[in-house]
């Protein structure tokens, strides 16, 4: 794949089943729809997790989290949960109408801010492309020789 190491495709194809992707969303209808579409239509190991159930997650060694942030979402619980986790595995995809201030609890907890997608979304299609590459990059990072 363009801009990636030469063995990227082989490593990802050989190991994608070993990484669980958690697709997190709040209750906003648009975000619920995007999360459910991602989980239902993509042949990966994925689970939709409601934002208010993140505290119950106990990920294994290889995981990835895509958080679809919508207007009104409170990321405080997610920020608390991530304190003893590898927060670099958490990626954010913002709904078009979401104020970036929603990320304040994540920032204030000292978590990394380099996993926030700049493009804004309202539908699954374009978000899927970016999320799929991010997930594949995580697979590569976990299993590259």
N, CA and C of each residue as an Amber inpcrd file, in Angstrom:
protein
   435
   0.8590000  -1.1810000   0.0000000   0.0000000   0.0000000   0.0000000
   0.9020000   1.2400000   0.0000000   0.5130000   2.1910000  -0.7590000
   1.2920000   3.4110000  -0.9500000   1.6290000   4.0930000   0.3790000
   2.9070000   4.4050000   0.5680000   3.3610000   5.1010000   1.7630000
   3.5510000   4.2020000   2.9780000   3.3740000   2.9000000   2.8100000
   3.5270000   1.9630000   3.9180000   4.6660000   0.9980000   3.5990000
   5.1960000   0.3270000   4.6160000   6.3020000  -0.6180000   4.3680000
   5.9210000  -1.6950000   3.3640000   6.9110000  -2.2470000   2.6900000
   6.6820000  -3.2340000   1.6450000   5.9750000  -4.4910000   2.1140000
   6.1420000  -4.8520000   3.3760000   5.5090000  -6.0630000   3.9010000
   4.1640000  -5.7910000   4.5790000   3.6770000  -4.5600000   4.4870000
   2.4620000  -4.1490000   5.1970000   1.2680000  -5.0370000   4.8300000
   1.0080000  -5.2230000   3.5520000  -0.1520000  -6.0030000   3.1120000
  -0.0660000  -7.4420000   3.6000000   1.0850000  -8.0620000   3.4810000
   1.2520000  -9.4480000   3.9030000   1.0370000  -9.5860000   5.4100000
   1.6170000  -8.6850000   6.1820000   1.4740000  -8.7450000   7.6440000
   0.0210000  -8.5350000   8.0550000  -0.6440000  -7.5670000   7.4590000
  -2.0470000  -7.2920000   7.8020000  -2.9310000  -8.4690000   7.4100000
  -2.7750000  -8.9870000   6.2110000  -3.6000000 -10.1300000   5.7620000
  -3.4020000 -11.3610000   6.6470000  -2.2070000 -11.5400000   7.1400000
  -1.8980000 -12.7200000   7.9530000  -2.3710000 -12.6010000   9.3960000
  -2.6420000 -11.3810000   9.8630000  -2.8750000 -11.1860000  11.2970000
  -4.1360000 -10.4280000  11.6810000  -4.9510000  -9.9940000  10.7210000
  -6.0880000  -9.1300000  11.0610000  -7.0740000  -9.7980000  12.0100000
  -7.1830000 -11.1060000  11.9730000  -8.1400000 -11.8040000  12.8460000
  -7.7140000 -11.7910000  14.3150000  -6.4900000 -11.4170000  14.5780000
  -5.9500000 -11.4380000  15.9420000  -6.1850000 -10.1400000  16.6990000
  -6.7430000  -9.1420000  16.0340000  -6.9690000  -7.8370000  16.6560000
  -8.4720000  -7.5740000  16.7450000  -8.9490000  -7.3050000  17.9520000
 -10.3570000  -6.9560000  18.1470000 -10.5050000  -5.4510000  18.0330000
 -11.4430000  -5.0300000  17.1960000 -11.7340000  -3.6060000  17.0300000
 -13.0310000  -3.2910000  17.7690000 -12.9630000  -2.3460000  18.6720000
 -14.1380000  -1.8620000  19.3890000 -14.5640000  -0.5640000  18.7170000
 -15.7960000  -0.5280000  18.2260000 -16.3370000   0.6730000  17.6020000
 -17.3070000   1.2750000  18.6130000 -16.9130000   2.4090000  19.1730000
 -17.6380000   3.0330000  20.2800000 -18.4440000   4.2150000  19.7640000
 -19.6840000   4.3130000  20.2360000 -20.4960000   5.4840000  19.9070000
 -21.4650000   5.7680000  21.0440000 -21.8800000   7.0200000  21.0980000
 -22.9390000   7.4110000  22.0150000 -24.2870000   7.0690000  21.3960000
 -25.3130000   7.7950000  21.8120000 -26.6770000   7.4600000  21.3960000
 -27.2240000   8.3000000  20.2530000 -26.4660000   9.2570000  19.7730000
 -26.9000000  10.0850000  18.6470000 -27.2190000   9.1590000  17.4690000
 -28.3870000   9.3060000  16.8420000 -28.7990000   8.3810000  15.7710000
 -27.7790000   8.2310000  14.6400000 -27.1790000   9.3230000  14.2240000
 -26.2120000   9.2620000  13.1330000 -24.9900000   8.4360000  13.5340000
 -24.5220000   8.6120000  14.7340000 -23.3350000   7.8820000  15.1940000
 -23.6450000   6.4190000  15.4440000 -24.8130000   6.1450000  15.9710000
 -25.2310000   4.7430000  16.1430000 -25.2690000   4.0410000  14.7920000
 -25.8160000   4.7110000  13.8130000 -25.9250000   4.1360000  12.4680000
 -24.5320000   3.8930000  11.8710000 -23.6250000   4.8610000  12.0130000
 -22.2740000   4.6840000  11.4730000 -21.5690000   3.5110000  12.1510000
 -21.6960000   3.4150000  13.4720000 -21.0430000   2.3270000  14.2110000
 -21.6260000   0.9740000  13.8170000 -22.9250000   0.8910000  13.7630000
 -23.5660000  -0.3870000  13.4140000 -23.2540000  -0.7990000  11.9830000
 -23.2350000   0.1640000  11.0620000 -22.8870000  -0.1520000   9.6820000
 -21.4610000  -0.6960000   9.5980000 -20.5600000  -0.0850000  10.3270000
 -19.1650000  -0.5440000  10.3130000 -19.0660000  -1.9880000  10.7910000
 -19.6900000  -2.2870000  11.8890000 -19.6130000  -3.6310000  12.4750000
 -20.3310000  -4.6620000  11.6080000 -21.4950000  -4.3050000  11.0610000
 -22.2990000  -5.2550000  10.2890000 -21.7530000  -5.5500000   8.8970000
 -21.0910000  -4.5920000   8.2860000 -20.7170000  -4.7450000   6.8870000
 -19.2420000  -5.0430000   6.6440000 -18.4410000  -5.0600000   7.6870000
 -17.0120000  -5.2450000   7.4990000 -16.5820000  -6.5910000   8.0510000
 -15.8210000  -7.3060000   7.2790000 -15.3540000  -8.6280000   7.6870000
 -14.0710000  -8.4980000   8.5080000 -14.2440000  -8.0340000   9.7250000
 -13.1590000  -7.9290000  10.7020000 -13.7170000  -8.3980000  12.0330000
 -12.8620000  -8.5240000  13.0260000 -13.3050000  -8.8740000  14.3730000
 -13.6700000  -7.5570000  15.0540000 -14.9700000  -7.2300000  15.0510000
 -15.4420000  -5.9340000  15.5470000 -16.6210000  -6.1050000  16.4780000
 -16.6930000  -5.1830000  17.4220000 -17.8350000  -5.1220000  18.3440000
 -18.2510000  -3.6700000  18.5000000 -19.5470000  -3.4290000  18.4310000
 -20.0500000  -2.0950000  18.7630000 -20.1760000  -2.0280000  20.2740000
 -19.6490000  -0.9620000  20.8650000 -19.7150000  -0.7610000  22.3070000
 -20.3300000   0.6130000  22.5580000 -21.4420000   0.6670000  23.2930000
 -21.9980000   1.9700000  23.6450000 -20.9960000   2.7460000  24.5150000
 -20.9200000   4.0280000  24.3050000 -19.9770000   4.8730000  25.0380000
 -20.0910000   4.6730000  26.5450000 -21.3090000   4.5220000  27.0410000
 -21.4820000   4.3810000  28.4950000 -21.1910000   2.9610000  28.9960000
 -20.7030000   2.0650000  28.1290000 -20.3140000   0.7130000  28.5370000
 -18.8070000   0.4600000  28.3870000 -18.0550000   1.4770000  28.0170000
 -16.6180000   1.3070000  27.8140000 -15.9310000   0.8300000  29.0880000
 -16.3690000   1.2890000  30.2330000 -15.7280000   0.8970000  31.5000000
 -15.7520000  -0.6090000  31.7210000 -16.6610000  -1.3130000  31.0560000
 -16.7640000  -2.7680000  31.2020000 -15.7690000  -3.5350000  30.3250000
 -15.1150000  -2.8540000  29.4020000 -14.1990000  -3.5270000  28.4760000
 -12.9010000  -3.9430000  29.1650000 -12.4750000  -5.1480000  28.8410000
 -11.1960000  -5.6750000  29.3020000 -10.4690000  -6.2260000  28.0750000
  -9.8880000  -5.3360000  27.2860000  -9.2700000  -5.8030000  26.0400000
  -8.0630000  -6.7050000  26.2990000  -7.8760000  -7.6220000  25.3660000
  -6.6980000  -8.4870000  25.4140000  -5.5080000  -7.7240000  24.8550000
  -4.4650000  -8.4190000  24.5870000  -3.2170000  -7.7900000  24.1530000
  -3.3500000  -6.9870000  22.8640000  -4.0770000  -7.5020000  21.8770000
  -4.1680000  -6.8590000  20.5700000  -5.5750000  -6.3010000  20.3610000
  -5.6880000  -4.9710000  20.3860000  -6.9880000  -4.3370000  20.2280000
  -6.8190000  -2.9690000  19.5900000  -7.9460000  -2.4640000  19.1370000
  -8.0310000  -1.1570000  18.4810000  -9.3800000  -0.5710000  18.8830000
  -9.4320000   0.7190000  19.1110000 -10.7140000   1.3470000  19.4390000
 -10.9460000   2.5510000  18.5360000 -12.1170000   2.5620000  17.9090000
 -12.5700000   3.6790000  17.0910000 -13.7290000   4.3230000  17.8310000
 -13.5610000   5.5800000  18.2190000 -14.6050000   6.2960000  18.9430000
 -15.2280000   7.3070000  17.9880000 -16.5090000   7.1200000  17.7220000
 -17.2440000   8.0540000  16.8780000 -17.8840000   9.0670000  17.8250000
 -17.3970000  10.2980000  17.7770000 -17.8300000  11.3280000  18.7150000
 -18.9200000  12.1890000  18.0870000 -20.0610000  12.2460000  18.7670000
 -21.1980000  13.0200000  18.2780000 -21.5290000  14.1510000  19.2510000
 -22.3580000  15.1050000  18.8000000 -22.7630000  16.1960000  19.6840000
 -23.3730000  15.6410000  20.9730000 -22.9290000  16.1930000  22.0920000
 -23.4600000  15.8060000  23.3930000 -22.7400000  14.6520000  24.0660000
 -21.8060000  14.0090000  23.3760000 -21.0780000  12.8990000  23.9830000
 -20.1460000  13.4010000  25.0800000 -20.0990000  12.6710000  26.1840000
 -19.2040000  12.9700000  27.3010000 -18.1030000  11.9190000  27.3060000
 -16.8740000  12.3360000  27.0750000 -15.7490000  11.4170000  26.9910000
 -15.0160000  11.2370000  28.3160000 -15.5760000  11.7500000  29.3960000
 -14.9310000  11.6330000  30.7050000 -14.7200000  10.1930000  31.1400000
 -15.7280000   9.3530000  30.9800000 -15.6040000   7.9470000  31.3610000
 -14.5690000   7.2190000  30.5170000 -14.5270000   7.5240000  29.2390000
 -13.5380000   6.9230000  28.3480000 -12.1310000   7.3440000  28.7720000
 -11.9620000   8.6190000  29.0850000 -10.6490000   9.1150000  29.5160000
 -10.2090000   8.4210000  30.8000000 -11.1250000   8.2240000  31.7300000
 -10.7930000   7.5080000  32.9690000 -10.4100000   6.0650000  32.6790000
 -11.1840000   5.3950000  31.8440000 -10.9250000   4.0060000  31.4950000
  -9.5350000   3.8440000  30.8850000  -9.1330000   4.7900000  30.0650000
  -7.8750000   4.6770000  29.3140000  -6.6380000   4.9490000  30.1650000
  -6.8040000   5.3940000  31.3940000  -5.6330000   5.7250000  32.2250000
  -4.6610000   4.5580000  32.3740000  -5.1490000   3.3530000  32.4780000
  -4.2600000   2.2060000  32.6380000  -4.2470000   1.3080000  31.3980000
  -4.5620000   1.9030000  30.2550000  -4.5620000   1.1850000  28.9740000
  -3.5780000   1.8660000  28.0240000  -3.3360000   1.2400000  26.9030000
  -2.4950000   1.8240000  25.8650000  -3.3530000   2.7970000  25.0530000
  -3.4140000   4.0400000  25.4890000  -4.2990000   5.0340000  24.8840000
  -3.9450000   5.3530000  23.4260000  -2.7660000   4.9630000  22.9770000
  -2.4100000   5.1550000  21.5650000  -3.2520000   4.2940000  20.6450000
  -3.9560000   3.3160000  21.1920000  -4.8020000   2.4270000  20.4000000
  -6.2020000   3.0130000  20.1840000  -6.4790000   4.1650000  20.7730000
  -7.7970000   4.7880000  20.6850000  -7.7480000   5.8910000  19.6260000
  -8.6530000   5.7780000  18.6500000  -8.7330000   6.7420000  17.5510000
 -10.1080000   7.4060000  17.5750000 -10.1400000   8.6710000  17.1920000
 -11.3800000   9.4470000  17.2290000 -11.7960000   9.8940000  15.8310000
 -13.1020000   9.7490000  15.5750000 -13.7290000  10.1660000  14.3190000
 -14.9200000  11.0280000  14.7090000 -14.8740000  12.3030000  14.3860000
 -15.8990000  13.2440000  14.8390000 -17.0150000  13.4300000  13.8220000
 -18.2240000  13.4380000  14.3380000 -19.3970000  13.7900000  13.5360000
 -19.2360000  15.2430000  13.0870000 -19.7830000  15.5590000  11.9450000
 -19.6510000  16.9120000  11.3840000 -20.0750000  18.0020000  12.3660000
 -21.0910000  17.7580000  13.1850000 -21.6080000  18.7880000  14.0860000
 -21.0300000  18.7380000  15.5000000 -19.9840000  17.9780000  15.7130000
 -19.3900000  17.8530000  17.0360000 -18.3860000  18.9710000  17.2730000
 -18.5020000  19.6140000  18.4110000 -17.5520000  20.6340000  18.8220000
 -16.2840000  19.9290000  19.3130000 -15.1350000  20.3630000  18.8470000
 -13.8650000  19.7510000  19.2500000 -13.6500000  19.8200000  20.7610000
 -14.3670000  20.7090000  21.4390000 -14.2560000  20.8100000  22.8990000
 -14.7050000  19.5220000  23.5850000 -15.4310000  18.6730000  22.8740000
 -15.8570000  17.3890000  23.4390000 -14.6540000  16.5260000  23.8150000
 -13.5020000  16.7920000  23.2020000 -12.2950000  16.0130000  23.4770000
 -11.5370000  16.4990000  24.7130000 -12.0370000  17.5330000  25.3820000
 -11.3470000  18.1100000  26.5450000 -11.0350000  17.0780000  27.6330000
 -11.9540000  16.1980000  28.0230000 -11.6060000  15.2240000  29.0580000
 -10.4400000  14.3100000  28.6490000 -10.3870000  13.9550000  27.3820000
  -9.2950000  13.1220000  26.8830000  -7.9720000  13.8920000  26.9750000
  -7.9900000  15.1230000  26.5070000  -6.8020000  15.9820000  26.5500000
  -6.3740000  16.2390000  27.9820000  -7.3440000  16.5850000  28.8440000
  -7.0330000  16.9220000  30.2340000  -6.4640000  15.7340000  31.0140000
  -6.7720000  14.5300000  30.5730000  -6.2310000  13.3310000  31.2210000
  -4.7970000  13.0490000  30.7600000  -4.3190000  13.8390000  29.7890000
  -2.9490000  13.6730000  29.3090000  -2.7830000  12.6000000  28.2540000
  -3.8870000  12.1820000  27.6510000  -3.8240000  11.1570000  26.6140000
  -3.3680000  11.7650000  25.2880000  -2.8520000  10.9340000  24.3810000
  -2.3510000  11.4410000  23.0980000  -3.4550000  12.0520000  22.2370000
  -3.0720000  13.0880000  21.5320000  -4.0290000  13.7980000  20.6760000
  -3.7510000  13.5940000  19.1850000  -2.8380000  12.6950000  18.8740000
  -2.4710000  12.4970000  17.4690000  -3.2960000  11.4270000  16.7700000
  -4.3430000  10.9470000  17.4160000  -5.2030000   9.9260000  16.8240000
  -6.6100000  10.4780000  16.5600000  -6.6890000  11.7690000  16.3190000
  -7.9690000  12.4200000  16.0530000  -8.0260000  12.7420000  14.5610000
  -8.9540000  12.1110000  13.8810000  -9.1150000  12.3360000  12.4450000
  -9.6330000  13.7520000  12.2070000  -8.9940000  14.4800000  11.3190000
  -9.3850000  15.8650000  11.0500000 -10.6780000  15.9690000  10.2480000
 -10.8940000  15.0270000   9.3380000 -12.1130000  15.0550000   8.5330000
 -13.3200000  14.7920000   9.4360000 -14.4440000  15.4190000   9.1270000
 -15.6890000  15.2120000   9.8780000 -16.6120000  14.3100000   9.0820000
 -17.4650000  13.5400000   9.7940000 -18.2710000  12.5210000   9.1390000
 -19.7500000  12.6140000   9.5140000 -20.5940000  12.1360000   8.5980000
 -22.0310000  11.9770000   8.8750000 -22.5220000  10.6310000   8.3710000
 -21.6590000   9.9040000   7.6690000 -22.0470000   8.6050000   7.1150000
 -20.8690000   7.6470000   7.1680000 -21.1890000   6.4170000   7.0840000
 -20.2460000   5.3150000   7.2380000 -19.1720000   5.2440000   6.1420000
 -19.4870000   5.5060000   4.9170000 -18.5950000   5.2870000   3.7810000
 -17.2160000   5.8960000   3.8990000 -17.1400000   7.1930000   3.9610000
 -15.8320000   7.8580000   4.0170000 -15.1270000   7.5590000   5.3350000
 -15.8800000   7.4710000   6.4160000 -15.2730000   7.1550000   7.7070000
 -14.6580000   5.7580000   7.6630000 -15.3450000   4.8320000   7.0190000
 -14.8650000   3.4520000   6.9410000 -13.4680000   3.3700000   6.3320000
 -13.2260000   4.1110000   5.2820000 -11.9340000   4.0730000   4.6160000
 -10.8200000   4.4650000   5.5770000 -11.0000000   5.5660000   6.2720000
  -9.9770000   6.0370000   7.2080000  -9.8340000   5.0760000   8.3850000
 -10.9550000   4.6510000   8.9520000 -10.9200000   3.7410000  10.0810000
 -10.2560000   2.4150000   9.7010000 -10.5600000   1.9080000   8.5070000
  -9.9670000   0.6570000   8.0480000  -8.4580000   0.7440000   7.9410000
  -7.9520000   1.8560000   7.4390000  -6.5030000   2.0370000   7.3580000
  -5.8860000   2.1480000   8.7450000  -6.5520000   2.8670000   9.6490000
  -6.0340000   2.9910000  11.0100000  -5.9750000   1.6290000  11.6960000
  -7.0300000   0.8400000  11.5220000  -7.0600000  -0.5050000  12.0960000
  -5.9590000  -1.3720000  11.4860000  -5.8080000  -1.3210000  10.1940000
  -4.7670000  -2.1120000   9.5370000  -3.3730000  -1.6740000   9.9850000
  -3.1790000  -0.3820000  10.1830000  -1.8980000   0.0980000  10.7070000
  -1.6420000  -0.4480000  12.1170000  -2.6980000  -0.5690000  12.9190000
  -2.5520000  -1.1390000  14.2700000  -2.1480000  -2.6150000  14.1610000
  -2.7980000  -3.3420000  13.2530000  -2.4450000  -4.7520000  13.0370000
  -0.9680000  -4.8520000  12.6510000  -0.5560000  -4.0150000  11.7090000
   0.8430000  -4.0360000  11.2870000   1.7630000  -3.7190000  12.4610000
   1.4490000  -2.7010000  13.2200000   2.2830000  -2.3210000  14.3620000
   2.4060000  -3.4340000  15.3960000   1.3460000  -4.2030000  15.5610000
   1.3640000  -5.2970000  16.5330000   2.1500000  -6.5160000  16.0460000
   2.1720000  -6.7510000  14.7380000   2.7070000  -8.0150000  14.2340000
   3.8760000  -7.9040000  13.2490000   4.3180000  -6.7020000  12.9130000
   5.4400000  -6.5610000  11.9880000   6.6950000  -7.1580000  12.6250000
   7.4990000  -7.8050000  11.7730000   8.7360000  -8.4070000  12.3200000
   9.7290000  -7.3470000  12.7890000
